[in-house]
């Protein structure tokens, strides 16, 4: 995959999956632009000083103005990869409205606003958008006990399919991956007794994302690609 001279935004780039995506992209020659929530997140990002990486403190990606400003400063834009998200688990009867809104905002609204900004930036030259859904977005019953999260990620899947149809005429291919629980330090700490060997590695998920975002992907659009590993 050749990303030389192509500019790609990676939201959530300082997180576990996002960092793996950035590593994959810079190896392929991309210039990566990573929005962060605050200075502390920017400071701990391992690639912050890499010559092919630009880190910006944008605040919340649910802030329409901040997103439009960030995307508007990056031209020409080839790719936009959206790994930002958040997880909260509780039965719906015990979930307050603040948590429901937070889950929908961080998982769905942020993705929707970034997709919109990306499309506006790419319309003249085409490009690639890759969203991150989740296994419950495809297997709804598996979302029991995390209904608000599942609703947000299912929305990401629907957004992906609808937008892919909407913008293909502009040369923009939109897809998503749907990971199961990924092998990250945080997940291992939260689930120490789980069989970590069956979890997909973030580097493996990043490889699928990189292909979907690459010029080598010439035909795949509207896909919600399961990346479950052996789980």
N, C-alpha and C positions, 0 to 999 in steps of 0.2 A: 504494500500500500504506500502510495506516494502522496504525502501532504505538503510537499515543499511549496513555500510561498502562499499557503492557504491559512487563513485566520479562522480559528475555532474558539467559540465560547464554551466553557465548561462550568456550569453552575454547580455548587457543591464541590468544587474542585479541590478544596482542602480536606474533604472527608476521605474515608477509606477507599470507596469506589472511585470517587472523583480523582484522587491522587493517582490511582492506577490508570485511569483513563488519560490523564495528562502525561504520565510517563510513556504510555504507548504512543500518544500523538507526537510528542517531541522527538521520540526515536524515529518516527516516520517523517519528520521535517516540518511539522506544523508550528505555527505561532499560536500559543494558547493564551486566552484571556480569562482570568478567574475572578469573579466577583466574590467578595467576602462580607460577612455580616458586620464585623468590627475589626479594629486594629489588632486585637489579640489573636484572632483567627488568621489574619494575614501574616502575622509575625511567626506563627508556628508552622506555616505551610512550607514543606520541604523544598519546593521548587521556586520559592519566591525570588531567588537571585539568579535563576537560570536565564540565559540570554534570549531564549525563545518564549519566555513566560512573562506576562504582565498581570500583576495583581492589583485589584482596586477594592477599596472599601465602599460598598454601595448601600449598606444597611439591608433591610428586609427586601426580599424579592417578591413580596406582596405589595410593594410600594410602586405604583404605576409610574410616577414621575422618575423615580430612581432608575427603573428598568429602561425607560425610554432614553434617558440621558446616557446610560452605560452603552446600550446597543447603538445609539446614534453616533458614538465616537469611534466605532470600529468599522472601517470600510477598506476594501470589500470584504464582506463576511461570507465565508463558505459554509461553516457548520455551527450548529448550536446544540449542545448536549446538556440535558437537564437531569442532574443527579440529586439536586436538592430535594429533601423530603424529611419527614419526621414520623415517629411511630408512638402510638399510645394504645395500650390494650386495657379494655374493661368492658363488661357487658353493657349494652346500650342503656339498660334501666339505671345503671349507676354512673352514666356519663353525663356531665353537665354541659350546658350549651357552650361555655367557653372552650371546652376541650373539643367539642364537635366542630366549632368554627375554626379552631387552631388546626385541626387535622385537615379540614377541607382547604383552608388557606395555604398551608405549607406544602401540601401534596398536589392539590389541583389548581388553585388560583395562581400560584407562582409559576407552574408549568404553562398554564394558559397564557399568562401575560408575557412570558419569555418567548413562547411560540409566536405570539402576535408580533412582538418586536423583531424577532428573527425574520419572519415572513416579509415584514416591511423593509428590512435591510437587504434581503436576498432577491426580491422580485425581479430586478433587472438582470441578474446573472445566474439564477438557480442556486442550489445548495442542498444541504442535508440537515435534517433535524432528527434527533434521537431522544426520546423520553424514557424515563424509568418508571414502569408500573410495578407490579409485584404479583406473586403467585395468586393471592386471593383476588386479584383483578380478573383472573381467568377462571379461577375455581372458587366461586363465591361462598360455597358452604364452608370452605376452609377458613373463612374470615370470621367465623363465630368467635365471640369474645373480643373482637377488635373491629366492630362494625363501622365505626366512624372512619378508621384507617382504610378499611376495605372499600367503603363508598368513595373515598377520595382517589384511591388508586384505580378503581373501576372507571371513574371519571377520566383519569389519564388515558386509559386504554380506549375509551370511546372518543375522546378528543383526538387521539392519534389517528384513528381510522377515518374520522370525518375530515380532519384537516388534510390528510394525505390525498383524499379525493378532491379537495377544494383547490390545492395548490400545485398539483402535478402538471398542469398546463404551463406553470411558470418555471418548470424544471426543478422544482423542489420535491425531494423524496422524504417523507416523514414516516418514521418507524418507532417502535419502542421495544425494550426488553422487559421481561417479567421475571426477576430473580426470585428464587426461594430464599431461605435464610442464608446469608453469605458468611463466609469464614472471615470474621474480623475480630480483633481483640475485644471489642465491646460485646459482641455476641457470645464469644467464648466465656467472658466473665459473667454474663447474664444467664447463660445456660451451660454450666460447667459439666453437667452429666450427659449432655447430648453427644451424639456420634459426629464429631466435627469432621471426620474424614469424608462424609458424604456431602458436606456443604460445598457449593461452588466457591472457588477462590476469586477474590476480586479481580485478579489479573486475568482470569478466564472470562469473566463477564466483560471486562474492559476490552478484550479482544473482539468479542461479538459487537460491542458498541462501535469500536473503531472501524470495523468493516462496514457496518450500516452507514456510518458517517463519511465513508471514503468515496473517492471518485470511482473506485472499482465496483461499488454498488450502483449498477445502472438500471436495475429493474424492480428491486424490492421496495414496495411502499405499502403503507397501511398494515404492516405486520406487527403483531405483538408476540415477540419471540420468547418462548420459555427458556430460561437459563437456570435449570434446576440442579445441574450436576447429577449426582447419584441419589439425591434425596427424593 
